[in-house]
Amino acid sequence: MIYEGDFSSPPGRFVLVAARFNAFIVDQLLAGAQDALRRHGVPDDRVDVVRVPGAYEIPLVAQRLGKSGKFAAVICLGCVIRGDTDHYDYVAGAATNGIASAALNCGVPVIFGVLTTDTLDQAINRAGAKAGNKGHEAAVTAIEMVNLLAKLPEGSR
């Protein structure tokens, strides 16, 4: 048997956890994710948005929302741009590891839509310019994963 998700409109609510830090980038990711959900048949009244201070704070909120039983998927959106100090490494690593941990601990898809870029230009390109919109891609991934988990045998969850 081969199991694969699809892009049909899944049941349930979705939540977007979006950082306020680097809002000029994250707001574009958020708009892209909302557009993708709409285009795949998820109406706005089944989508919640939770704003957190920055990418570092995303994992805790994502895990709490994922464990709440109220959401089919949690989509995490943020942007960390490398600077002149080690701060980037700590924040990007904590966000990455924390979101992965939340995904494994809560039983619903927790999707990584956090940009980790070396430059502002790279972030702009990934938030809707040359490289597409990674928020849109994260929402499509969430839809596919919700549909995949619905097809898997119960013992696999």
Summary of the structure (lengths in Angstrom):
residues: 157
radius of gyration: 15.1
end to end distance: 16.8
largest distance: 50.4
contacts: 535
relative contact order: 0.23
helix: 52%
strand: 20%
